[in-house]
Amino acid sequence: MAFEVHYRTATCGELTSNNVDRPVTLAGWVNRRRDHGGLIFLDVRDRYGITQVVCDPEHSAAAHKAASEVRSEYVIQIQGTVKKRLPGTENPNLSTGAIEVLADQITVLNISRTPPFPISNEASQVDESLRLKYRYLDLRRPRMRDNMILRHRIVKAMRDYLDERGFLEIETPILMKSTPEGARDYLVPSRLYPGEFYALPQSPQQLKQLLMVAGLDRYFQVARCFRDEDQRADRQPEFTQLDLEMSFVSEDDVMQLIEGLLIFLVEKTTGKRIKQRPFPRLSFKEVMDRYGTDHPDIRFDLPLVEISDLAGKGTFGVFNNALAKKGIVKGIRVPGAAGYSRKEVDELMEFARTYGAKGLVSLAIQPNGDLKSPLTKFMEPADIQAIIERLEGKPGDLLLFVADSEKISNDVLWRLRVLMAERLKLIDPEELAFCWVVDFPLLHYNEEEQRYEAEHNPFSGMEESHIERLDSDPLNVRAKQYDIICNGYEIGGGSVRINVAELQRKVFSLMNMNNEQIQEQFGHMLEAFEYGAPPHGGIALGIDRLVMIFADEDSIREVIAFPKTQSAQDLLMGAPAPVEEKQLEDLHLTVRPTETK
Amino acid sequence: MAFEVHYRTATCGELTSNNVDRPVTLAGWVNRRRDHGGLIFLDVRDRYGITQVVCDPEHSAAAHKAASEVRSEYVIQIQGTVKKRLPGTENPNLSTGAIEVLADQITVLNISRTPPFPISNEASQVDESLRLKYRYLDLRRPRMRDNMILRHRIVKAMRDYLDERGFLEIETPILMKSTPEGARDYLVPSRLYPGEFYALPQSPQQLKQLLMVAGLDRYFQVARCFRDEDQRADRQPEFTQLDLEMSFVSEDDVMQLIEGLLIFLVEKTTGKRIKQRPFPRLSFKEVMDRYGTDHPDIRFDLPLVEISDLAGKGTFGVFNNALAKKGIVKGIRVPGAAGYSRKEVDELMEFARTYGAKGLVSLAIQPNGDLKSPLTKFMEPADIQAIIERLEGKPGDLLLFVADSEKISNDVLWRLRVLMAERLKLIDPEELAFCWVVDFPLLHYNEEEQRYEAEHNPFSGMEESHIERLDSDPLNVRAKQYDIICNGYEIGGGSVRINVAELQRKVFSLMNMNNEQIQEQFGHMLEAFEYGAPPHGGIALGIDRLVMIFADEDSIREVIAFPKTQSAQDLLMGAPAPVEEKQLEDLHLTVRPTETK
């Protein structure tokens, strides 16, 4: 690796006691300046590290004078000689901590105003909008620098792994066609065709399938994707996915490949441990039952347990009402929490209400075996005991129950489970727990729009023996779909696809598209399937989220160089922004007068 | 490399005589079927090659029957055994030409209609719009497949080379801010901010410089860029560049790096020869004088020679008029072309007129030394002789002159030079001639708009000793700019940048921007330069064009998987296209009524 360039002969991260007496030229930013005992010490920083520079007026009056004028974040060049630090002054936290550079000459390459927040002290909390406006300063801080380096390394390792296995990276267009299915598209008006628009891709799904029809066998792309959604949760208008497709494969082929890739990435770029290998494969039904979500965090146990069959045996209104409305009763055991105060239990109730439950039913098993619970008034001891046994409750445990619709019960208990795991410190931050979720239904029914919708996307294939159920029992068709989960985040999903035009058309029809709509939106796909489309399947992995997890960050904005805010603004460049009238004219557009709402 | 997947145990490109008697399962497309002597021969194709499959009814009646029903481009799976071909029937043109697979069983995985153009016969000329509409079939053809593979390999090798040298690939946003400078932007209307727009980036120029201010030291990106220009020449609305920036560098550092990269790419991905190493560095003035263009093809000589000082010595109106209008007279020697017929010379005249010249003046030196030229009537023999000597004319040569403005003379003779080199077969298709062009002026004067314009971009730095000329003599400021040329194509260009806010502001002012415009468009850059911007420089290489040259193609559309037409349409997906009224409403836009022109 040659990092030597015009302004330097070494970086600020590479000099050690092996280099003593070597004449060097360094260049970097003043991280800190200390005046001590007539000497000036400069910590000089670049991407690679920090080197201590000493300016001794008896060695070089000019260097000392120049150093006396520099301030934090000035860009300077230092010519000098590597010296061993005095015994006792070494800094074991720095790779260069055994040496310092005695300056012969210091040149200021550029000055700096005082930054709006400190660069050298990362402990200071800085408002995120200030960080985004001055992103070029935020990225100077070691945490963000390390995130950018990690992201580079992860993506590079992905490419190496896939290249070795015969995958071709093929670029697909960003200027695409709008498809009303799915999320809202970003549109790009055409200048040459008045009233017509391109759309930015939500994913290269169709094109990657066409690349399989083209016989290219193994495709991938680190692909930018776009969704004009309201930015709930941790979303960005543009995000990056590893998009991949393979021909002549079964579900297992894709899962094996991706499992190998993820293990490679963890081992190559992190010091983290993988909880279980091979990754467990859990059915959709199993994870919904046990974890209340299709992206479970399996680093810890704390399973959800359904007690609907036991809950109705007494006269407890909360349970009985929920069951009468076709709801369910489900609980979770919190080990050692029987001593929670009323206030602590009330806080959990409030938490449950935030996510839509009417409340929580608690059952504390005192260390002496006594029970503290509203249930004791309404149910026979034997029936309560059966519930306790179902949950494997022990003295000292707190059992918590939700009685509500299946959806709300699961949603609340999923979140409660994660909350309790954090409280109980069941989570090892150095552990990565991957799992596959499989056996998804192909379709679900959208009550609101009165139509079937694809669980994953309309291109997912299905178990061959279930094809006839498309007519008789569409909700019981098993999709050839797989999602990959890590530490409770869905980091990817895919499927083996439909490759037969008639079957694809049938799925579109089930989704209430008429022939004209199918032809207009997907005619080119159906036509392509008539020219020898091979069996194929693929996956997309969310790169932002994967890097976020590997980097121990809580938001994808921390692993994107120039992210937008939750409200889709670029605070650095100032986008979006008004444009000149001439530009709108060229695009045959006018802006509608704003309505006051 | 494990290419084994559910439907196959080997690819159609890997079996050789080492595999005889191995039981295999192949999957692929029927490239050709031949019925011969009671047997059926199927050439089965996948991305990796072609394997001959033999169906012998005495070995497997079922396989033979299945084979009798397949047609071209059917997708089939073959189970069988590898056999040595009979002596004399080997095909040395195929990697698998020594063997064939005797089929036990053939399964049709998918059928195919007859393709709109033949896949297996590449010699057939196919209309480009048909190829683009059925791109998934066009990409099945070996030429296009090989182009996709070459592109993947080139880009992978770029990443490997830069990763080894400490460059970080960092993704920058596609949803950016519009900057009126430069080409026309593609705009993306914002839904959340009525009347405001994002713009697709023409390049990540500003952000890569900000990454240098961020101290990230070495950045690159395989970056998608967008320009809404009228598609003259071989342009695409979206194109891909290797975008790169480094800190603490001089021009030479960037040039050394890129020269090493290009040599690495050529050696790693092609069998081509590089004409000259190190790449020659030619000044802008030198190449304009000698080749009439700033992106000269130096695979051959045929220099342009100026004779303005000699041309005015007689009474030849064409020369004298051009000189009187401050034009120039320049010529080129075409070896061995003295025998061109009047028709042939007339065709060259016509060619010259196409590019704006009023004509060409010819001077044929007959093998016996006699001259055939209009000049002989208007100039003294000695003056004509001086011209011949200047061009090093020899008996048998044809000298051709253009007398016009400098711009037109250069433009016509540049193109004439290339035309004649092709005719004279001076071009070796296996040779790559790279050169650098340096010593560009920082600015040129746009007569039409009455203002200075940046020769490269407004961020280019300049020779330090020339900074004061910005006031006194702006056109004589030398930029720290370099272009890299290959075989007459500009494949990239860059510069060492300005990193001082005041100097940057001055350049914007020279370009007639007022303070408000500067602040509005580039305020964030100028502010960033005040927080310790290091010296930095970079380059952008046009990947589409580079791959095109390496692939011996004439258009970048041949090396892009899904290109748009010259009129910016996607014929496969059908984009651009009208959108639903609801979408426009969401974006607060209306389409203007079309005017009839």
Interface residues (C-beta under 8 A of the other chain):
Chain A: M1 A2 F3 V5 H6 Y7 R8 A27 G28 W29 R45 D46 R47 Y48 E73 Y74 V75 L109 N110 I111 S112 R113 P115 Y134 R135 Y136 L137 D138 L139 R140 R145 M148 I149 R151 H152 V155 K156 R159 D163 E164 R165 G166 L168 E169 I170 E171 T172 P173 I174 L175 M176 K177 S178 P180 R184 D185 Y186 L187 V188 P189 S190 R191 L192 Y193 P194 G195 E196 F197 Y198 A199 L200 Q206 L207 L210 L211 V213 A214 G215 L216 D217 R218 R224 F226 D228 P237 E238 T240 M246 S247 F248 V249 S250 D252 D253 N499 V500 H524 A528 F529 E530 Y531 G532 A533 P534 P535 I560 A561 F562 K564 S567 A568 Q569 D570 L572 M573 G574 A575 P576 A577 P578 V579 E580 Q583 E585 D586 L587 H588 L589 T590 V591 R592 T594
Chain B: M1 A2 F3 V5 H6 Y7 R8 A27 G28 W29 R45 D46 R47 Y48 E73 Y74 V75 L109 N110 I111 S112 R113 P115 Y134 R135 Y136 L137 D138 L139 R140 R145 M148 I149 R151 H152 V155 K156 R159 D163 E164 R165 G166 L168 E169 I170 E171 T172 P173 I174 L175 M176 K177 S178 P180 R184 D185 Y186 L187 V188 P189 S190 R191 L192 Y193 P194 G195 E196 F197 Y198 A199 L200 Q206 L207 L210 L211 V213 A214 G215 L216 D217 R218 R224 F226 D228 P237 E238 T240 M246 S247 F248 V249 S250 D252 D253 N499 V500 H524 A528 F529 E530 Y531 G532 A533 P534 P535 I560 A561 F562 K564 S567 A568 Q569 D570 L572 M573 G574 A575 P576 A577 P578 V579 E580 Q583 E585 D586 L587 H588 L589 T590 V591 R592 T594
